[in-house]
Amino acid sequence: MSKKIETSAITAGRPAVTPDAPLNPSIDLTSTFHSGGPIGYGRYGNQTWTSLEDAISELEGGQTLTFSSGMAAISAVFSILPIGAPIVASNQGYSGVMSLLNSFHTSGRLEVRFVDVVNTQEVIDAMKGAALVWLESPTNPCLDVADLPALITAAKKLGIGVAVDNTFATPLVQNPLVMGADIVMHSVTKFLSGHSDVLMGSLSISDPALFKRLHDSRSFNGSIPGPFEAWLALRGLRTFPLRFNKSQESAKELVKRLTSHPKISRVRYPGFGAIVSFEVDGTAEQTQKVCESSTMIAHATSLGGVESLWERRRRWPIESPTVPEQLIRLSVGCEHVDDIWDDITRALNAI
């Protein structure tokens, strides 16, 4: 029986039901296993990881691998590509990925064709001869949205692999594997775990042979998660739909209010999700002061937690120069929307 995602988030990854069996999986704190089983050694598997992976698989489809961080998961994807392989990727996205791709391109490790993901034809034109299309939609932090169905279809017609970062949209909004993508990546740190206490990434994969290649990459590179972190992430996943839907509801209301605020020159919001980016009508210094003037919204780097937080993204030297200096990325939490708005208006009044 097919279950709704809100149900799967709660029921998936549970131990088998037997008399006096625990409702929750245990934290499997061992590096060593008796011989004769499928794991063999702690770098190759762990039952706590498996419980989390089973749960994410039920949300995204395919088979899932968890990693020590989102960047570890992303690096595993790039690691299985041949030296010099051409890939197509957005010219604006998560700064860690942009830095990694720029370094790969400069060194010749990969030939990266940077494109505007909003321009569907430009992306398709860049695909010829590529080994992989790496898509982030919505992009971080400008929230540009790619036409995933059209781009995935075009890539598959050309026999090109497609990987999608689904961290911002989450499986509550879109399922790239259902659209035909080969890999879906999550920074589990963000919405899936949702409590700002875990670093973890995941890859959900549609093809068993590709799954094995990425499993080998994780095993031999050692980019494995800790069992305790996996247990925390699974515990957080149980409330993921509740948290996300609450934050998304508040984000939509905040967009309405921000759009009419005299000190805001532009609001960026794709119509879904819990991330809102907006530009302050002022200088970079004034924008920084806004972020530093909040009393409830945390001034910090990350997103997707129960608490609201924001930052001026260009305060980081590695952020893309295409991101405006006055842009603030706001991750809307689960506080009451009026309290979030009061803190935003107080901070804006500081300039």
KOLGUKOL-880628 format. One line per field, with one value per residue (C-alpha): residue in one letter; x, y, z. Coordinates in nm, 2 decimals, always signed. Example, Ala and Ser with C-alpha at 12.3 -4.5 7.8 and 13.67 -1.06 7.14 Angstrom:
aa: a | s
east: +1.23 | +1.37
north: -0.45 | -0.11
up: +0.78 | +0.71
This chain:
aa: m | s | k | k | i | e | t | s | a | i | t | a | g | r | p | a | v | t | p | d | a | p | l | n | p | s | i | d | l | t | s | t | f | h | s | g | g | p | i | g | y | g | r | y | g | n | q | t | w | t | s | l | e | d | a | i | s | e | l | e | g | g | q | t | l | t | f | s | s | g | m | a | a | i | s | a | v | f | s | i | l | p | i | g | a | p | i | v | a | s | n | q | g | y | s | g | v | m | s | l | l | n | s | f | h | t | s | g | r | l | e | v | r | f | v | d | v | v | n | t | q | e | v | i | d | a | m | k | g | a | a | l | v | w | l | e | s | p | t | n | p | c | l | d | v | a | d | l | p | a | l | i | t | a | a | k | k | l | g | i | g | v | a | v | d | n | t | f | a | t | p | l | v | q | n | p | l | v | m | g | a | d | i | v | m | h | s | v | t | k | f | l | s | g | h | s | d | v | l | m | g | s | l | s | i | s | d | p | a | l | f | k | r | l | h | d | s | r | s | f | n | g | s | i | p | g | p | f | e | a | w | l | a | l | r | g | l | r | t | f | p | l | r | f | n | k | s | q | e | s | a | k | e | l | v | k | r | l | t | s | h | p | k | i | s | r | v | r | y | p | g | f | g | a | i | v | s | f | e | v | d | g | t | a | e | q | t | q | k | v | c | e | s | s | t | m | i | a | h | a | t | s | l | g | g | v | e | s | l | w | e | r | r | r | r | w | p | i | e | s | p | t | v | p | e | q | l | i | r | l | s | v | g | c | e | h | v | d | d | i | w | d | d | i | t | r | a | l | n | a | i
east: +0.00 | +0.14 | +0.16 | +0.16 | +0.49 | +0.37 | +0.31 | +0.63 | +0.84 | +0.70 | +0.68 | +0.98 | +1.30 | +1.14 | +1.26 | +1.06 | +0.74 | +0.78 | +0.68 | +0.87 | +1.07 | +1.17 | +0.97 | +1.28 | +1.61 | +1.91 | +2.23 | +2.47 | +2.80 | +3.04 | +3.33 | +3.38 | +3.14 | +3.17 | +3.25 | +2.99 | +2.76 | +2.71 | +2.87 | +3.22 | +3.36 | +3.22 | +3.32 | +3.10 | +2.77 | +2.59 | +2.23 | +2.16 | +2.26 | +2.04 | +1.73 | +1.78 | +1.86 | +1.55 | +1.34 | +1.49 | +1.45 | +1.08 | +1.05 | +1.26 | +1.25 | +1.55 | +1.82 | +1.98 | +2.33 | +2.41 | +2.74 | +2.93 | +2.81 | +2.63 | +2.96 | +3.09 | +2.78 | +2.84 | +3.21 | +3.13 | +2.92 | +3.21 | +3.46 | +3.32 | +3.35 | +3.66 | +3.94 | +3.84 | +3.48 | +3.25 | +2.97 | +2.69 | +2.62 | +2.46 | +2.67 | +2.51 | +2.44 | +2.56 | +2.90 | +3.06 | +2.97 | +3.06 | +3.41 | +3.46 | +3.35 | +3.56 | +3.87 | +3.80 | +3.76 | +4.08 | +4.28 | +4.14 | +3.99 | +3.65 | +3.54 | +3.26 | +3.02 | +2.85 | +2.50 | +2.20 | +1.97 | +1.66 | +1.75 | +1.63 | +1.77 | +2.11 | +2.13 | +2.02 | +2.27 | +2.55 | +2.47 | +2.62 | +2.90 | +2.86 | +2.89 | +2.67 | +2.42 | +2.43 | +2.11 | +2.02 | +1.67 | +1.58 | +1.94 | +2.11 | +2.07 | +1.90 | +1.62 | +1.62 | +1.41 | +1.51 | +1.26 | +1.35 | +1.12 | +1.24 | +1.61 | +1.60 | +1.41 | +1.66 | +1.96 | +1.82 | +1.76 | +2.13 | +2.23 | +2.36 | +2.35 | +2.15 | +2.20 | +1.97 | +2.02 | +1.68 | +1.77 | +1.56 | +1.25 | +1.25 | +1.04 | +0.73 | +0.76 | +0.93 | +1.07 | +1.35 | +1.39 | +1.02 | +1.11 | +1.39 | +1.69 | +1.97 | +2.07 | +1.90 | +2.12 | +2.02 | +2.21 | +2.04 | +2.17 | +1.89 | +1.52 | +1.53 | +1.70 | +1.58 | +1.74 | +2.08 | +2.26 | +2.37 | +2.61 | +2.51 | +2.43 | +2.25 | +2.23 | +1.92 | +1.99 | +1.77 | +2.01 | +2.16 | +2.49 | +2.53 | +2.44 | +2.72 | +2.97 | +2.87 | +2.87 | +3.23 | +3.32 | +3.18 | +3.35 | +3.70 | +3.70 | +3.57 | +3.30 | +3.07 | +2.83 | +2.84 | +2.58 | +2.47 | +2.43 | +2.23 | +2.00 | +1.95 | +1.88 | +1.62 | +1.46 | +1.44 | +1.30 | +0.99 | +0.87 | +1.01 | +0.67 | +0.52 | +0.81 | +0.84 | +0.48 | +0.46 | +0.77 | +0.65 | +0.31 | +0.49 | +0.73 | +0.44 | +0.30 | +0.64 | +0.68 | +0.36 | +0.48 | +0.83 | +0.71 | +0.54 | +0.82 | +0.98 | +1.33 | +1.32 | +1.40 | +1.34 | +1.20 | +1.30 | +1.07 | +0.98 | +0.63 | +0.72 | +0.96 | +1.08 | +1.36 | +1.31 | +1.58 | +1.54 | +1.75 | +1.78 | +1.75 | +2.08 | +2.45 | +2.63 | +2.72 | +2.36 | +2.24 | +2.50 | +2.37 | +2.02 | +2.13 | +2.33 | +2.03 | +1.79 | +1.70 | +1.52 | +1.63 | +1.97 | +2.25 | +2.42 | +2.51 | +2.28 | +1.91 | +1.62 | +1.61 | +1.31 | +1.46 | +1.46 | +1.80 | +1.94 | +2.26 | +2.40 | +2.55 | +2.82 | +2.99 | +3.15 | +3.45 | +3.36 | +3.00 | +2.93 | +2.99 | +2.66 | +2.48 | +2.39 | +2.58 | +2.25 | +2.09 | +1.97 | +1.88 | +1.62 | +1.55 | +1.20 | +1.16 | +0.86 | +0.81 | +0.49 | +0.49 | +0.41 | +0.71 | +0.94 | +0.79 | +0.83 | +1.20 | +1.25 | +1.09 | +1.29 | +1.61 | +1.52 | +1.45 | +1.81 | +1.91
north: +0.00 | +0.34 | +0.58 | +0.96 | +1.12 | +1.26 | +0.90 | +0.76 | +1.01 | +0.87 | +0.50 | +0.43 | +0.29 | +0.12 | -0.21 | -0.52 | -0.57 | -0.86 | -0.90 | -0.65 | -0.52 | -0.16 | +0.10 | +0.30 | +0.16 | +0.15 | +0.34 | +0.08 | +0.18 | -0.07 | -0.07 | -0.45 | -0.73 | -1.11 | -1.26 | -1.42 | -1.13 | -0.88 | -0.58 | -0.71 | -0.39 | -0.06 | +0.14 | -0.06 | -0.04 | +0.02 | -0.07 | +0.28 | +0.42 | +0.16 | +0.27 | +0.63 | +0.53 | +0.32 | +0.62 | +0.86 | +0.60 | +0.59 | +0.96 | +1.00 | +0.66 | +0.46 | +0.34 | +0.58 | +0.62 | +0.86 | +1.05 | +1.25 | +1.58 | +1.72 | +1.81 | +1.45 | +1.32 | +1.57 | +1.49 | +1.12 | +1.19 | +1.39 | +1.13 | +0.86 | +1.08 | +1.03 | +1.29 | +1.58 | +1.47 | +1.75 | +1.84 | +2.10 | +2.30 | +2.62 | +2.94 | +3.03 | +2.80 | +2.67 | +2.83 | +2.51 | +2.34 | +2.65 | +2.66 | +2.29 | +2.30 | +2.61 | +2.43 | +2.12 | +2.33 | +2.52 | +2.21 | +2.01 | +1.75 | +1.83 | +2.04 | +2.25 | +2.42 | +2.69 | +2.78 | +2.99 | +2.71 | +2.94 | +2.95 | +2.60 | +2.62 | +2.74 | +2.44 | +2.19 | +2.34 | +2.29 | +1.92 | +1.79 | +1.54 | +1.59 | +1.31 | +1.47 | +1.75 | +1.88 | +2.07 | +2.28 | +2.40 | +2.63 | +2.76 | +2.88 | +3.17 | +3.34 | +3.09 | +3.05 | +2.76 | +2.52 | +2.35 | +2.01 | +1.79 | +1.95 | +1.94 | +1.58 | +1.46 | +1.63 | +1.49 | +1.14 | +1.15 | +1.23 | +0.95 | +1.19 | +1.14 | +1.38 | +1.46 | +1.70 | +1.88 | +1.87 | +2.02 | +2.34 | +2.19 | +1.86 | +1.55 | +1.73 | +1.96 | +1.76 | +1.41 | +1.43 | +1.05 | +1.02 | +1.28 | +1.05 | +1.19 | +0.94 | +1.09 | +1.31 | +1.48 | +1.62 | +1.81 | +1.61 | +1.87 | +2.10 | +2.03 | +1.65 | +1.65 | +2.00 | +2.08 | +2.23 | +1.95 | +1.72 | +1.73 | +1.48 | +1.42 | +1.17 | +1.04 | +0.86 | +0.66 | +0.50 | +0.24 | -0.05 | -0.04 | +0.33 | +0.27 | +0.02 | +0.26 | +0.53 | +0.29 | +0.19 | +0.56 | +0.61 | +0.30 | +0.37 | +0.74 | +0.69 | +0.96 | +0.77 | +0.92 | +0.85 | +0.62 | +0.88 | +1.14 | +0.90 | +0.83 | +1.21 | +1.27 | +0.99 | +1.13 | +1.47 | +1.32 | +1.21 | +1.57 | +1.69 | +1.73 | +1.91 | +2.15 | +2.21 | +2.28 | +2.52 | +2.71 | +2.72 | +2.86 | +3.14 | +3.20 | +3.27 | +3.52 | +3.69 | +3.73 | +3.93 | +4.16 | +4.20 | +4.29 | +4.60 | +4.71 | +5.04 | +4.92 | +4.61 | +4.66 | +4.30 | +3.98 | +3.64 | +3.35 | +3.06 | +3.02 | +2.72 | +2.63 | +2.79 | +3.00 | +3.36 | +3.58 | +3.96 | +4.26 | +4.56 | +4.91 | +5.02 | +4.94 | +4.61 | +4.76 | +4.85 | +4.50 | +4.35 | +4.57 | +4.44 | +4.08 | +4.18 | +4.36 | +4.07 | +3.95 | +3.63 | +3.54 | +3.38 | +3.55 | +3.23 | +3.01 | +2.72 | +2.67 | +2.43 | +2.42 | +2.48 | +2.82 | +3.11 | +3.23 | +3.47 | +3.61 | +3.84 | +3.58 | +3.80 | +3.82 | +3.50 | +3.54 | +3.22 | +3.33 | +3.39 | +3.74 | +3.72 | +3.73 | +4.09 | +4.24 | +4.35 | +4.00 | +3.84 | +3.47 | +3.40 | +3.05 | +3.06 | +2.85 | +2.73 | +3.04 | +3.23 | +3.43 | +3.76 | +3.72 | +3.66 | +3.96 | +4.18 | +4.09 | +4.16 | +4.50 | +4.59 | +4.49 | +4.69 | +4.99 | +4.98 | +5.13
up: +0.00 | -0.10 | +0.19 | +0.19 | +0.26 | +0.60 | +0.70 | +0.56 | +0.75 | +1.07 | +0.99 | +0.76 | +0.90 | +1.21 | +1.35 | +1.26 | +1.47 | +1.72 | +2.08 | +2.30 | +2.00 | +2.03 | +1.84 | +1.75 | +1.60 | +1.84 | +1.81 | +1.67 | +1.83 | +1.69 | +1.44 | +1.44 | +1.34 | +1.37 | +1.03 | +0.80 | +0.75 | +0.47 | +0.65 | +0.75 | +0.89 | +1.02 | +0.72 | +0.50 | +0.69 | +1.01 | +1.11 | +1.23 | +0.89 | +0.73 | +0.92 | +0.82 | +0.46 | +0.44 | +0.56 | +0.31 | +0.03 | +0.11 | +0.07 | -0.24 | -0.40 | -0.52 | -0.28 | -0.04 | +0.10 | +0.39 | +0.42 | +0.68 | +0.52 | +0.22 | +0.06 | +0.12 | -0.07 | -0.36 | -0.37 | -0.40 | -0.72 | -0.88 | -0.77 | -1.00 | -1.31 | -1.54 | -1.53 | -1.76 | -1.79 | -1.91 | -1.68 | -1.69 | -1.38 | -1.27 | -1.27 | -0.94 | -0.65 | -0.31 | -0.25 | -0.14 | -0.46 | -0.67 | -0.51 | -0.56 | -0.93 | -1.00 | -0.85 | -1.06 | -1.37 | -1.31 | -1.24 | -1.53 | -1.30 | -1.47 | -1.76 | -1.61 | -1.84 | -1.62 | -1.73 | -1.63 | -1.51 | -1.57 | -1.94 | -2.04 | -2.40 | -2.28 | -2.05 | -2.32 | -2.57 | -2.32 | -2.27 | -2.59 | -2.50 | -2.12 | -1.87 | -1.60 | -1.55 | -1.19 | -1.11 | -0.80 | -0.80 | -0.64 | -0.63 | -0.32 | -0.23 | -0.52 | -0.55 | -0.93 | -1.04 | -1.33 | -1.55 | -1.41 | -1.62 | -1.95 | -1.85 | -1.72 | -2.03 | -2.26 | -2.07 | -2.07 | -2.45 | -2.49 | -2.25 | -1.99 | -1.61 | -1.40 | -1.04 | -0.85 | -0.52 | -0.36 | -0.03 | -0.07 | -0.23 | -0.04 | -0.14 | -0.02 | -0.32 | -0.59 | -0.66 | -0.92 | -0.94 | -1.05 | -1.32 | -1.45 | -1.26 | -1.16 | -0.83 | -0.57 | -0.31 | +0.03 | +0.29 | +0.56 | +0.80 | +0.68 | +0.65 | +0.69 | +1.03 | +1.11 | +1.45 | +1.37 | +1.55 | +1.27 | +0.98 | +0.72 | +0.35 | +0.14 | -0.21 | -0.34 | -0.65 | -0.91 | -1.06 | -0.86 | -1.06 | -0.99 | -0.63 | -0.60 | -0.75 | -0.50 | -0.22 | -0.30 | -0.32 | +0.03 | +0.17 | +0.03 | +0.08 | +0.43 | +0.41 | +0.64 | +0.89 | +1.26 | +1.41 | +1.67 | +1.40 | +1.19 | +1.49 | +1.55 | +1.18 | +1.18 | +1.50 | +1.33 | +1.01 | +1.20 | +1.22 | +0.89 | +0.71 | +1.01 | +1.04 | +0.67 | +0.61 | +0.91 | +0.79 | +0.44 | +0.55 | +0.74 | +0.45 | +0.22 | +0.47 | +0.52 | +0.15 | +0.13 | +0.41 | +0.28 | -0.06 | +0.07 | +0.31 | +0.20 | +0.30 | +0.08 | -0.29 | -0.41 | -0.27 | -0.42 | -0.35 | -0.59 | -0.45 | -0.23 | +0.04 | +0.37 | +0.23 | +0.14 | +0.00 | -0.02 | -0.10 | +0.13 | -0.02 | +0.12 | +0.13 | +0.21 | +0.55 | +0.63 | +0.52 | +0.75 | +1.03 | +0.97 | +1.02 | +1.34 | +1.48 | +1.52 | +1.87 | +1.79 | +1.44 | +1.47 | +1.27 | +1.15 | +0.85 | +0.78 | +0.72 | +0.75 | +1.13 | +1.37 | +1.44 | +1.20 | +1.09 | +0.84 | +0.70 | +0.43 | +0.20 | +0.05 | +0.39 | +0.28 | +0.04 | -0.15 | -0.23 | -0.60 | -0.72 | -0.90 | -0.56 | -0.47 | -0.17 | -0.02 | -0.03 | +0.29 | +0.29 | +0.55 | +0.67 | +0.82 | +1.13 | +1.33 | +1.55 | +1.53 | +1.21 | +1.39 | +1.61 | +1.31 | +1.14 | +1.45 | +1.47 | +1.09 | +1.12 | +1.43 | +1.25 | +0.94 | +1.16 | +1.28 | +0.95
